[in-house]
Amino acid sequence: MKRHDQAALFLAKAGKDEALVDEVLGSERVADEIVGFHLQQAAEKLLKGVLSAYGVSFRRTHDLRELMDAATDTRLGLPDDLADLDMLTPYATLMRYEGIVAEPQLDRAAARQMIRRLHRWAEAKVRSAPASP
């Protein structure tokens, strides 16, 4: 699969996680850990989409800091207002699978806004990526 096609697929899949979050964001019946999980998944896919578009290798991981560092190390210019994005990482594994009882309070609206900003950045980066060989 060409880099741009892979990147587009990651961004489209992130959009599906975002769509689910938009449906349940205000629901008290849906736990923060579920909302956080899908926000983390969207962030992960958006970052992987950008890295894919630029041909940057990354390992199979849910660690947003690792993916953010890969973007920074390759000078892809992750915006400063996304510096706290990795606060969503625990929602991918620890709170989902390892049974942590006490979860931090998730500011759903702020986290959703952060993902919207990340999505805009990712789309711009993918559009401006050089064509793959």
A tleap script that builds the chain and sets N, CA, C and O, in Angstrom:
source leaprc.protein.ff14SB
mol = sequence {
  NMET LYS ARG HIE ASP GLN ALA ALA LEU PHE
  LEU ALA LYS ALA GLY LYS ASP GLU ALA LEU
  VAL ASP GLU VAL LEU GLY SER GLU ARG VAL
  ALA ASP GLU ILE VAL GLY PHE HIE LEU GLN
  GLN ALA ALA GLU LYS LEU LEU LYS GLY VAL
  LEU SER ALA TYR GLY VAL SER PHE ARG ARG
  THR HIE ASP LEU ARG GLU LEU MET ASP ALA
  ALA THR ASP THR ARG LEU GLY LEU PRO ASP
  ASP LEU ALA ASP LEU ASP MET LEU THR PRO
  TYR ALA THR LEU MET ARG TYR GLU GLY ILE
  VAL ALA GLU PRO GLN LEU ASP ARG ALA ALA
  ALA ARG GLN MET ILE ARG ARG LEU HIE ARG
  TRP ALA GLU ALA LYS VAL ARG SER ALA PRO
  ALA SER CPRO
}
set mol.1.N position { 0.854 -1.175 0.000 }
set mol.1.CA position { 0.000 0.000 0.000 }
set mol.1.C position { 0.899 1.238 0.000 }
set mol.1.O position { 1.887 1.294 0.733 }
set mol.2.N position { 0.557 2.214 -0.815 }
set mol.2.CA position { 1.337 3.443 -0.870 }
set mol.2.C position { 1.173 4.226 0.429 }
set mol.2.O position { 0.158 4.126 1.118 }
set mol.3.N position { 2.205 5.008 0.737 }
set mol.3.CA position { 2.204 5.760 1.996 }
set mol.3.C position { 0.974 6.645 2.135 }
set mol.3.O position { 0.359 6.685 3.200 }
set mol.4.N position { 0.610 7.352 1.075 }
set mol.4.CA position { -0.538 8.255 1.167 }
set mol.4.C position { -1.834 7.477 1.400 }
set mol.4.O position { -2.701 7.920 2.155 }
set mol.5.N position { -1.963 6.335 0.761 }
set mol.5.CA position { -3.159 5.506 0.957 }
set mol.5.C position { -3.230 4.988 2.392 }
set mol.5.O position { -4.300 4.976 3.001 }
set mol.6.N position { -2.087 4.563 2.930 }
set mol.6.CA position { -2.041 4.088 4.313 }
set mol.6.C position { -2.410 5.229 5.267 }
set mol.6.O position { -3.176 5.034 6.211 }
set mol.7.N position { -1.863 6.411 5.017 }
set mol.7.CA position { -2.159 7.566 5.858 }
set mol.7.C position { -3.645 7.899 5.806 }
set mol.7.O position { -4.260 8.160 6.840 }
set mol.8.N position { -4.223 7.891 4.613 }
set mol.8.CA position { -5.652 8.191 4.459 }
set mol.8.C position { -6.506 7.172 5.205 }
set mol.8.O position { -7.525 7.526 5.797 }
set mol.9.N position { -6.094 5.920 5.176 }
set mol.9.CA position { -6.823 4.878 5.891 }
set mol.9.C position { -6.775 5.116 7.401 }
set mol.9.O position { -7.796 4.999 8.078 }
set mol.10.N position { -5.600 5.448 7.930 }
set mol.10.CA position { -5.486 5.761 9.359 }
set mol.10.C position { -6.394 6.937 9.726 }
set mol.10.O position { -7.087 6.884 10.742 }
set mol.11.N position { -6.400 7.995 8.915 }
set mol.11.CA position { -7.225 9.163 9.223 }
set mol.11.C position { -8.715 8.826 9.160 }
set mol.11.O position { -9.498 9.304 9.982 }
set mol.12.N position { -9.101 8.011 8.195 }
set mol.12.CA position { -10.511 7.613 8.089 }
set mol.12.C position { -10.933 6.788 9.301 }
set mol.12.O position { -12.024 6.980 9.838 }
set mol.13.N position { -10.081 5.883 9.724 }
set mol.13.CA position { -10.404 5.060 10.897 }
set mol.13.C position { -10.458 5.914 12.166 }
set mol.13.O position { -11.288 5.669 13.042 }
set mol.14.N position { -9.590 6.902 12.266 }
set mol.14.CA position { -9.645 7.831 13.403 }
set mol.14.C position { -10.979 8.559 13.414 }
set mol.14.O position { -11.570 8.773 14.473 }
set mol.15.N position { -11.445 8.934 12.248 }
set mol.15.CA position { -12.739 9.615 12.142 }
set mol.15.C position { -13.889 8.773 12.663 }
set mol.15.O position { -14.864 9.309 13.189 }
set mol.16.N position { -13.784 7.462 12.522 }
set mol.16.CA position { -14.827 6.569 13.043 }
set mol.16.C position { -14.831 6.556 14.571 }
set mol.16.O position { -15.894 6.536 15.191 }
set mol.17.N position { -13.637 6.566 15.181 }
set mol.17.CA position { -13.564 6.663 16.646 }
set mol.17.C position { -14.123 8.004 17.104 }
set mol.17.O position { -14.835 8.075 18.106 }
set mol.18.N position { -13.804 9.055 16.379 }
set mol.18.CA position { -14.307 10.376 16.732 }
set mol.18.C position { -15.831 10.448 16.609 }
set mol.18.O position { -16.494 11.079 17.432 }
set mol.19.N position { -16.374 9.810 15.592 }
set mol.19.CA position { -17.827 9.806 15.409 }
set mol.19.C position { -18.526 9.130 16.585 }
set mol.19.O position { -19.562 9.600 17.055 }
set mol.20.N position { -17.957 8.036 17.049 }
set mol.20.CA position { -18.535 7.351 18.207 }
set mol.20.C position { -18.484 8.264 19.436 }
set mol.20.O position { -19.465 8.381 20.171 }
set mol.21.N position { -17.339 8.904 19.649 }
set mol.21.CA position { -17.206 9.804 20.792 }
set mol.21.C position { -18.244 10.915 20.718 }
set mol.21.O position { -18.851 11.262 21.732 }
set mol.22.N position { -18.455 11.473 19.538 }
set mol.22.CA position { -19.431 12.551 19.396 }
set mol.22.C position { -20.838 12.091 19.772 }
set mol.22.O position { -21.639 12.876 20.281 }
set mol.23.N position { -21.132 10.828 19.521 }
set mol.23.CA position { -22.451 10.295 19.855 }
set mol.23.C position { -22.657 10.126 21.361 }
set mol.23.O position { -23.783 10.248 21.844 }
set mol.24.N position { -21.587 9.847 22.108 }
set mol.24.CA position { -21.736 9.503 23.526 }
set mol.24.C position { -21.097 10.524 24.469 }
set mol.24.O position { -21.134 10.344 25.686 }
set mol.25.N position { -20.522 11.572 23.932 }
set mol.25.CA position { -19.752 12.517 24.737 }
set mol.25.C position { -20.511 13.019 25.968 }
set mol.25.O position { -19.934 13.118 27.051 }
set mol.26.N position { -21.768 13.328 25.815 }
set mol.26.CA position { -22.548 13.867 26.929 }
set mol.26.C position { -23.310 12.828 27.734 }
set mol.26.O position { -24.036 13.178 28.664 }
set mol.27.N position { -23.158 11.570 27.394 }
set mol.27.CA position { -23.914 10.521 28.065 }
set mol.27.C position { -23.276 10.131 29.395 }
set mol.27.O position { -22.093 9.794 29.458 }
set mol.28.N position { -24.066 10.183 30.436 }
set mol.28.CA position { -23.598 9.724 31.749 }
set mol.28.C position { -23.570 8.199 31.823 }
set mol.28.O position { -22.930 7.634 32.710 }
set mol.29.N position { -24.249 7.540 30.911 }
set mol.29.CA position { -24.288 6.079 30.891 }
set mol.29.C position { -22.997 5.477 30.351 }
set mol.29.O position { -22.714 4.300 30.574 }
set mol.30.N position { -22.213 6.289 29.639 }
set mol.30.CA position { -20.960 5.814 29.057 }
set mol.30.C position { -19.812 6.322 29.912 }
set mol.30.O position { -19.653 7.527 30.105 }
set mol.31.N position { -19.019 5.396 30.419 }
set mol.31.CA position { -17.927 5.723 31.335 }
set mol.31.C position { -16.816 6.504 30.646 }
set mol.31.O position { -16.603 6.391 29.439 }
set mol.32.N position { -16.113 7.300 31.453 }
set mol.32.CA position { -14.960 8.042 30.945 }
set mol.32.C position { -13.941 7.112 30.307 }
set mol.32.O position { -13.303 7.479 29.320 }
set mol.33.N position { -13.781 5.922 30.851 }
set mol.33.CA position { -12.780 5.015 30.299 }
set mol.33.C position { -13.105 4.616 28.862 }
set mol.33.O position { -12.196 4.361 28.072 }
set mol.34.N position { -14.379 4.560 28.519 }
set mol.34.CA position { -14.783 4.219 27.149 }
set mol.34.C position { -14.560 5.412 26.231 }
set mol.34.O position { -14.019 5.267 25.134 }
set mol.35.N position { -14.976 6.584 26.678 }
set mol.35.CA position { -14.753 7.800 25.893 }
set mol.35.C position { -13.246 8.012 25.715 }
set mol.35.O position { -12.777 8.284 24.610 }
set mol.36.N position { -12.501 7.883 26.805 }
set mol.36.CA position { -11.053 8.053 26.748 }
set mol.36.C position { -10.391 7.060 25.812 }
set mol.36.O position { -9.457 7.407 25.089 }
set mol.37.N position { -10.874 5.820 25.824 }
set mol.37.CA position { -10.319 4.796 24.941 }
set mol.37.C position { -10.464 5.203 23.480 }
set mol.37.O position { -9.504 5.107 22.715 }
set mol.38.N position { -11.645 5.653 23.084 }
set mol.38.CA position { -11.854 6.003 21.677 }
set mol.38.C position { -11.146 7.296 21.298 }
set mol.38.O position { -10.740 7.460 20.147 }
set mol.39.N position { -10.991 8.214 22.243 }
set mol.39.CA position { -10.193 9.412 21.970 }
set mol.39.C position { -8.719 9.017 21.800 }
set mol.39.O position { -8.035 9.535 20.917 }
set mol.40.N position { -8.237 8.111 22.639 }
set mol.40.CA position { -6.862 7.645 22.516 }
set mol.40.C position { -6.665 6.938 21.183 }
set mol.40.O position { -5.659 7.149 20.506 }
set mol.41.N position { -7.620 6.106 20.809 }
set mol.41.CA position { -7.514 5.385 19.543 }
set mol.41.C position { -7.477 6.351 18.360 }
set mol.41.O position { -6.714 6.153 17.414 }
set mol.42.N position { -8.299 7.390 18.415 }
set mol.42.CA position { -8.279 8.394 17.348 }
set mol.42.C position { -6.920 9.073 17.290 }
set mol.42.O position { -6.355 9.240 16.208 }
set mol.43.N position { -6.391 9.466 18.440 }
set mol.43.CA position { -5.084 10.124 18.485 }
set mol.43.C position { -4.001 9.210 17.918 }
set mol.43.O position { -3.168 9.640 17.120 }
set mol.44.N position { -4.021 7.966 18.330 }
set mol.44.CA position { -3.027 6.993 17.861 }
set mol.44.C position { -3.068 6.867 16.342 }
set mol.44.O position { -2.026 6.890 15.686 }
set mol.45.N position { -4.256 6.735 15.790 }
set mol.45.CA position { -4.399 6.568 14.344 }
set mol.45.C position { -4.007 7.833 13.592 }
set mol.45.O position { -3.412 7.758 12.517 }
set mol.46.N position { -4.334 8.986 14.146 }
set mol.46.CA position { -3.960 10.242 13.490 }
set mol.46.C position { -2.440 10.396 13.448 }
set mol.46.O position { -1.876 10.763 12.417 }
set mol.47.N position { -1.787 10.116 14.565 }
set mol.47.CA position { -0.325 10.196 14.591 }
set mol.47.C position { 0.303 9.181 13.646 }
set mol.47.O position { 1.241 9.507 12.918 }
set mol.48.N position { -0.205 7.961 13.652 }
set mol.48.CA position { 0.324 6.927 12.758 }
set mol.48.C position { 0.070 7.294 11.291 }
set mol.48.O position { 0.877 6.973 10.418 }
set mol.49.N position { -1.039 7.958 11.031 }
set mol.49.CA position { -1.318 8.411 9.670 }
set mol.49.C position { -0.282 9.405 9.181 }
set mol.49.O position { 0.205 9.299 8.056 }
set mol.50.N position { 0.053 10.363 10.018 }
set mol.50.CA position { 1.070 11.356 9.644 }
set mol.50.C position { 2.421 10.686 9.462 }
set mol.50.O position { 3.112 10.929 8.473 }
set mol.51.N position { 2.794 9.855 10.402 }
set mol.51.CA position { 4.082 9.161 10.291 }
set mol.51.C position { 4.130 8.315 9.016 }
set mol.51.O position { 5.150 8.281 8.328 }
set mol.52.N position { 3.041 7.644 8.709 }
set mol.52.CA position { 2.972 6.829 7.487 }
set mol.52.C position { 3.150 7.692 6.237 }
set mol.52.O position { 3.864 7.314 5.308 }
set mol.53.N position { 2.502 8.841 6.224 }
set mol.53.CA position { 2.566 9.719 5.061 }
set mol.53.C position { 3.993 10.161 4.754 }
set mol.53.O position { 4.346 10.400 3.600 }
set mol.54.N position { 4.807 10.265 5.800 }
set mol.54.CA position { 6.189 10.710 5.632 }
set mol.54.C position { 7.180 9.557 5.633 }
set mol.54.O position { 8.390 9.783 5.621 }
set mol.55.N position { 6.689 8.338 5.648 }
set mol.55.CA position { 7.562 7.178 5.582 }
set mol.55.C position { 8.365 6.945 6.848 }
set mol.55.O position { 9.433 6.333 6.813 }
set mol.56.N position { 7.842 7.440 7.977 }
set mol.56.CA position { 8.526 7.258 9.257 }
set mol.56.C position { 8.088 5.935 9.858 }
set mol.56.O position { 6.894 5.686 10.028 }
set mol.57.N position { 9.046 5.097 10.176 }
set mol.57.CA position { 8.737 3.801 10.778 }
set mol.57.C position { 8.330 3.981 12.239 }
set mol.57.O position { 8.848 4.849 12.941 }
set mol.58.N position { 7.411 3.160 12.670 }
set mol.58.CA position { 6.997 3.150 14.072 }
set mol.58.C position { 6.642 1.718 14.418 }
set mol.58.O position { 6.197 0.940 13.575 }
set mol.59.N position { 6.852 1.394 15.680 }
set mol.59.CA position { 6.519 0.040 16.099 }
set mol.59.C position { 5.041 -0.020 16.465 }
set mol.59.O position { 4.384 1.007 16.633 }
set mol.60.N position { 4.549 -1.206 16.582 }
set mol.60.CA position { 3.162 -1.420 16.968 }
set mol.60.C position { 3.019 -1.045 18.445 }
set mol.60.O position { 3.510 -1.754 19.323 }
set mol.61.N position { 2.344 0.076 18.707 }
set mol.61.CA position { 2.259 0.581 20.069 }
set mol.61.C position { 0.988 1.398 20.263 }
set mol.61.O position { 0.414 1.924 19.310 }
set mol.62.N position { 0.565 1.490 21.517 }
set mol.62.CA position { -0.529 2.385 21.900 }
set mol.62.C position { 0.007 3.610 22.624 }
set mol.62.O position { -0.766 4.470 23.047 }
set mol.63.N position { 1.317 3.694 22.769 }
set mol.63.CA position { 1.970 4.759 23.529 }
set mol.63.C position { 2.017 6.047 22.706 }
set mol.63.O position { 2.818 6.181 21.781 }
set mol.64.N position { 1.143 6.988 23.062 }
set mol.64.CA position { 1.081 8.239 22.314 }
set mol.64.C position { 2.374 9.037 22.436 }
set mol.64.O position { 2.780 9.694 21.477 }
set mol.65.N position { 3.024 8.993 23.590 }
set mol.65.CA position { 4.289 9.731 23.754 }
set mol.65.C position { 5.323 9.223 22.762 }
set mol.65.O position { 6.050 10.018 22.166 }
set mol.66.N position { 5.397 7.926 22.578 }
set mol.66.CA position { 6.352 7.361 21.625 }
set mol.66.C position { 6.061 7.866 20.209 }
set mol.66.O position { 6.979 8.219 19.469 }
set mol.67.N position { 4.790 7.899 19.843 }
set mol.67.CA position { 4.417 8.373 18.513 }
set mol.67.C position { 4.632 9.883 18.382 }
set mol.67.O position { 5.056 10.364 17.331 }
set mol.68.N position { 4.340 10.621 19.444 }
set mol.68.CA position { 4.577 12.066 19.445 }
set mol.68.C position { 6.066 12.359 19.300 }
set mol.68.O position { 6.459 13.256 18.554 }
set mol.69.N position { 6.894 11.595 20.019 }
set mol.69.CA position { 8.340 11.776 19.929 }
set mol.69.C position { 8.845 11.474 18.519 }
set mol.69.O position { 9.741 12.152 18.017 }
set mol.70.N position { 8.270 10.460 17.889 }
set mol.70.CA position { 8.669 10.134 16.513 }
set mol.70.C position { 8.339 11.297 15.580 }
set mol.70.O position { 9.120 11.613 14.682 }
set mol.71.N position { 7.202 11.925 15.785 }
set mol.71.CA position { 6.826 13.086 14.965 }
set mol.71.C position { 7.762 14.258 15.230 }
set mol.71.O position { 8.174 14.953 14.301 }
set mol.72.N position { 8.091 14.473 16.479 }
set mol.72.CA position { 8.984 15.571 16.844 }
set mol.72.C position { 10.401 15.303 16.342 }
set mol.72.O position { 11.052 16.193 15.794 }
set mol.73.N position { 10.870 14.076 16.532 }
set mol.73.CA position { 12.228 13.719 16.107 }
set mol.73.C position { 12.422 13.877 14.604 }
set mol.73.O position { 13.533 14.145 14.149 }
set mol.74.N position { 11.368 13.716 13.842 }
set mol.74.CA position { 11.472 13.831 12.385 }
set mol.74.C position { 11.040 15.211 11.900 }
set mol.74.O position { 10.832 15.431 10.707 }
set mol.75.N position { 10.911 16.126 12.840 }
set mol.75.CA position { 10.610 17.532 12.550 }
set mol.75.C position { 9.286 17.722 11.810 }
set mol.75.O position { 9.184 18.545 10.900 }
set mol.76.N position { 8.295 16.967 12.204 }
set mol.76.CA position { 6.968 17.124 11.617 }
set mol.76.C position { 6.162 18.208 12.331 }
set mol.76.O position { 5.040 18.515 11.930 }
set mol.77.N position { 6.728 18.782 13.377 }
set mol.77.CA position { 6.149 19.971 13.981 }
set mol.77.C position { 4.847 19.781 14.720 }
set mol.77.O position { 3.885 20.502 14.456 }
set mol.78.N position { 4.784 18.846 15.626 }
set mol.78.CA position { 3.578 18.672 16.438 }
set mol.78.C position { 3.321 19.975 17.200 }
set mol.78.O position { 4.211 20.454 17.903 }
set mol.79.N position { 2.143 20.549 17.079 }
set mol.79.CA position { 1.853 21.826 17.733 }
set mol.79.C position { 2.002 21.754 19.258 }
set mol.79.O position { 1.699 20.738 19.883 }
set mol.80.N position { 2.473 22.854 19.831 }
set mol.80.CA position { 2.678 22.936 21.280 }
set mol.80.C position { 1.394 22.688 22.068 }
set mol.80.O position { 1.440 22.142 23.170 }
set mol.81.N position { 0.245 23.087 21.508 }
set mol.81.CA position { -1.009 22.915 22.252 }
set mol.81.C position { -1.466 21.460 22.316 }
set mol.81.O position { -2.511 21.154 22.890 }
set mol.82.N position { -0.671 20.565 21.721 }
set mol.82.CA position { -0.964 19.126 21.798 }
set mol.82.C position { 0.045 18.387 22.675 }
set mol.82.O position { 0.117 17.158 22.658 }
set mol.83.N position { 0.815 19.146 23.434 }
set mol.83.CA position { 1.875 18.562 24.259 }
set mol.83.C position { 1.351 17.581 25.301 }
set mol.83.O position { 2.078 16.678 25.715 }
set mol.84.N position { 0.106 17.741 25.729 }
set mol.84.CA position { -0.471 16.858 26.751 }
set mol.84.C position { -1.282 15.703 26.166 }
set mol.84.O position { -1.969 14.992 26.900 }
set mol.85.N position { -1.206 15.520 24.888 }
set mol.85.CA position { -1.972 14.473 24.215 }
set mol.85.C position { -1.758 13.099 24.828 }
set mol.85.O position { -2.679 12.283 24.871 }
set mol.86.N position { -0.553 12.843 25.298 }
set mol.86.CA position { -0.241 11.520 25.836 }
set mol.86.C position { -0.966 11.208 27.137 }
set mol.86.O position { -0.868 10.090 27.641 }
set mol.87.N position { -1.689 12.174 27.688 }
set mol.87.CA position { -2.484 11.873 28.893 }
set mol.87.C position { -3.591 10.867 28.577 }
set mol.87.O position { -4.201 10.299 29.483 }
set mol.88.N position { -3.844 10.652 27.288 }
set mol.88.CA position { -4.848 9.664 26.880 }
set mol.88.C position { -4.291 8.241 26.814 }
set mol.88.O position { -5.069 7.289 26.751 }
set mol.89.N position { -2.976 8.073 26.829 }
set mol.89.CA position { -2.368 6.745 26.691 }
set mol.89.C position { -2.923 5.718 27.681 }
set mol.89.O position { -3.213 4.595 27.271 }
set mol.90.N position { -3.084 6.052 28.965 }
set mol.90.CA position { -3.590 5.027 29.899 }
set mol.90.C position { -4.969 4.473 29.527 }
set mol.90.O position { -5.314 3.361 29.928 }
set mol.91.N position { -5.748 5.224 28.775 }
set mol.91.CA position { -7.077 4.745 28.387 }
set mol.91.C position { -6.995 3.611 27.374 }
set mol.91.O position { -7.972 2.887 27.182 }
set mol.92.N position { -5.838 3.442 26.719 }
set mol.92.CA position { -5.689 2.392 25.713 }
set mol.92.C position { -5.461 1.029 26.331 }
set mol.92.O position { -5.901 0.016 25.788 }
set mol.93.N position { -4.781 0.997 27.454 }
set mol.93.CA position { -4.417 -0.299 28.009 }
set mol.93.C position { -4.720 -0.403 29.493 }
set mol.93.O position { -5.501 -1.259 29.910 }
set mol.94.N position { -4.116 0.452 30.285 }
set mol.94.CA position { -4.242 0.322 31.738 }
set mol.94.C position { -5.691 0.299 32.200 }
set mol.94.O position { -6.096 -0.601 32.936 }
set mol.95.N position { -6.463 1.274 31.777 }
set mol.95.CA position { -7.838 1.351 32.257 }
set mol.95.C position { -8.764 0.393 31.523 }
set mol.95.O position { -9.838 0.050 32.019 }
set mol.96.N position { -8.351 -0.026 30.368 }
set mol.96.CA position { -9.215 -0.895 29.568 }
set mol.96.C position { -9.016 -2.364 29.914 }
set mol.96.O position { -9.974 -3.135 29.962 }
set mol.97.N position { -7.768 -2.746 30.154 }
set mol.97.CA position { -7.485 -4.167 30.297 }
set mol.97.C position { -6.897 -4.578 31.636 }
set mol.97.O position { -7.018 -5.738 32.030 }
set mol.98.N position { -6.272 -3.662 32.334 }
set mol.98.CA position { -5.563 -4.061 33.532 }
set mol.98.C position { -6.338 -3.794 34.811 }
set mol.98.O position { -5.791 -3.944 35.904 }
set mol.99.N position { -7.574 -3.410 34.702 }
set mol.99.CA position { -8.453 -3.340 35.850 }
set mol.99.C position { -8.135 -2.289 36.883 }
set mol.99.O position { -8.400 -2.488 38.068 }
set mol.100.N position { -7.574 -1.177 36.462 }
set mol.100.CA position { -7.359 -0.094 37.415 }
set mol.100.C position { -8.725 0.364 37.907 }
set mol.100.O position { -9.613 0.662 37.108 }
set mol.101.N position { -8.885 0.418 39.205 }
set mol.101.CA position { -10.180 0.766 39.782 }
set mol.101.C position { -10.426 2.262 39.731 }
set mol.101.O position { -11.474 2.702 39.258 }
set mol.102.N position { -9.479 3.046 40.209 }
set mol.102.CA position { -9.650 4.497 40.246 }
set mol.102.C position { -9.118 5.089 38.954 }
set mol.102.O position { -7.926 4.997 38.656 }
set mol.103.N position { -10.008 5.692 38.195 }
set mol.103.CA position { -9.576 6.338 36.966 }
set mol.103.C position { -9.610 7.846 37.164 }
set mol.103.O position { -10.444 8.355 37.913 }
set mol.104.N position { -8.720 8.555 36.506 }
set mol.104.CA position { -8.747 10.007 36.639 }
set mol.104.C position { -9.992 10.577 35.963 }
set mol.104.O position { -10.533 9.985 35.029 }
set mol.105.N position { -10.429 11.711 36.440 }
set mol.105.CA position { -11.569 12.390 35.831 }
set mol.105.C position { -11.146 12.881 34.454 }
set mol.105.O position { -10.148 13.591 34.328 }
set mol.106.N position { -11.879 12.517 33.447 }
set mol.106.CA position { -11.583 12.941 32.084 }
set mol.106.C position { -12.408 14.168 31.759 }
set mol.106.O position { -13.635 14.138 31.860 }
set mol.107.N position { -11.754 15.238 31.373 }
set mol.107.CA position { -12.456 16.416 30.870 }
set mol.107.C position { -12.783 16.102 29.411 }
set mol.107.O position { -11.992 16.367 28.507 }
set mol.108.N position { -13.956 15.537 29.210 }
set mol.108.CA position { -14.338 15.030 27.896 }
set mol.108.C position { -14.313 16.110 26.825 }
set mol.108.O position { -13.799 15.895 25.728 }
set mol.109.N position { -14.867 17.269 27.148 }
set mol.109.CA position { -14.935 18.344 26.149 }
set mol.109.C position { -13.540 18.812 25.756 }
set mol.109.O position { -13.258 19.008 24.574 }
set mol.110.N position { -12.673 18.991 26.738 }
set mol.110.CA position { -11.311 19.452 26.444 }
set mol.110.C position { -10.544 18.394 25.652 }
set mol.110.O position { -9.822 18.724 24.712 }
set mol.111.N position { -10.700 17.127 26.028 }
set mol.111.CA position { -10.013 16.051 25.310 }
set mol.111.C position { -10.526 15.957 23.878 }
set mol.111.O position { -9.748 15.735 22.951 }
set mol.112.N position { -11.833 16.126 23.697 }
set mol.112.CA position { -12.405 16.077 22.340 }
set mol.112.C position { -11.872 17.231 21.496 }
set mol.112.O position { -11.555 17.044 20.321 }
set mol.113.N position { -11.771 18.404 22.078 }
set mol.113.CA position { -11.228 19.554 21.352 }
set mol.113.C position { -9.776 19.299 20.942 }
set mol.113.O position { -9.365 19.651 19.837 }
set mol.114.N position { -9.012 18.690 21.833 }
set mol.114.CA position { -7.623 18.375 21.526 }
set mol.114.C position { -7.544 17.434 20.316 }
set mol.114.O position { -6.684 17.599 19.451 }
set mol.115.N position { -8.437 16.457 20.264 }
set mol.115.CA position { -8.435 15.521 19.132 }
set mol.115.C position { -8.869 16.228 17.854 }
set mol.115.O position { -8.364 15.919 16.775 }
set mol.116.N position { -9.789 17.162 17.962 }
set mol.116.CA position { -10.169 17.945 16.768 }
set mol.116.C position { -8.958 18.717 16.233 }
set mol.116.O position { -8.728 18.752 15.024 }
set mol.117.N position { -8.184 19.337 17.136 }
set mol.117.CA position { -6.990 20.072 16.709 }
set mol.117.C position { -5.967 19.111 16.089 }
set mol.117.O position { -5.348 19.420 15.072 }
set mol.118.N position { -5.802 17.947 16.717 }
set mol.118.CA position { -4.881 16.949 16.180 }
set mol.118.C position { -5.325 16.508 14.788 }
set mol.118.O position { -4.494 16.351 13.893 }
set mol.119.N position { -6.606 16.311 14.604 }
set mol.119.CA position { -7.122 15.859 13.302 }
set mol.119.C position { -6.846 16.910 12.226 }
set mol.119.O position { -6.420 16.573 11.121 }
set mol.120.N position { -7.089 18.179 12.547 }
set mol.120.CA position { -6.809 19.246 11.566 }
set mol.120.C position { -5.323 19.267 11.200 }
set mol.120.O position { -4.966 19.388 10.028 }
set mol.121.N position { -4.459 19.146 12.219 }
set mol.121.CA position { -3.016 19.125 11.982 }
set mol.121.C position { -2.643 17.927 11.113 }
set mol.121.O position { -1.880 18.057 10.156 }
set mol.122.N position { -3.187 16.762 11.455 }
set mol.122.CA position { -2.863 15.537 10.718 }
set mol.122.C position { -3.293 15.648 9.258 }
set mol.122.O position { -2.537 15.276 8.361 }
set mol.123.N position { -4.491 16.152 9.014 }
set mol.123.CA position { -4.954 16.302 7.632 }
set mol.123.C position { -4.040 17.232 6.849 }
set mol.123.O position { -3.700 16.949 5.701 }
set mol.124.N position { -3.643 18.338 7.465 }
set mol.124.CA position { -2.754 19.278 6.779 }
set mol.124.C position { -1.406 18.630 6.482 }
set mol.124.O position { -0.862 18.810 5.393 }
set mol.125.N position { -0.865 17.886 7.428 }
set mol.125.CA position { 0.414 17.223 7.239 }
set mol.125.C position { 0.340 16.169 6.135 }
set mol.125.O position { 1.244 16.070 5.305 }
set mol.126.N position { -0.729 15.389 6.128 }
set mol.126.CA position { -0.875 14.345 5.120 }
set mol.126.C position { -1.018 14.987 3.733 }
set mol.126.O position { -0.431 14.506 2.763 }
set mol.127.N position { -1.794 16.066 3.640 }
set mol.127.CA position { -1.946 16.759 2.342 }
set mol.127.C position { -0.614 17.271 1.821 }
set mol.127.O position { -0.366 17.242 0.616 }
set mol.128.N position { 0.242 17.738 2.715 }
set mol.128.CA position { 1.511 18.334 2.279 }
set mol.128.C position { 2.656 17.329 2.198 }
set mol.128.O position { 3.782 17.708 1.875 }
set mol.129.N position { 2.391 16.069 2.482 }
set mol.129.CA position { 3.451 15.039 2.412 }
set mol.129.C position { 3.865 14.808 0.966 }
set mol.129.O position { 3.036 14.844 0.057 }
set mol.130.N position { 5.157 14.570 0.762 }
set mol.130.CA position { 5.601 14.268 -0.597 }
set mol.130.C position { 4.999 12.952 -1.089 }
set mol.130.O position { 4.724 12.045 -0.304 }
set mol.131.N position { 4.806 12.872 -2.370 }
set mol.131.CA position { 4.257 11.647 -2.946 }
set mol.131.C position { 5.209 10.486 -2.687 }
set mol.131.O position { 6.429 10.636 -2.747 }
set mol.132.N position { 4.621 9.322 -2.398 }
set mol.132.CA position { 5.463 8.154 -2.137 }
set mol.132.C position { 5.993 7.604 -3.447 }
set mol.132.O position { 5.363 7.728 -4.497 }
set mol.133.N position { 7.168 6.990 -3.359 }
set mol.133.CA position { 7.800 6.447 -4.582 }
set mol.133.C position { 7.019 5.298 -5.187 }
set mol.133.O position { 7.425 4.746 -6.209 }
savepdb mol mol.pdb
quit
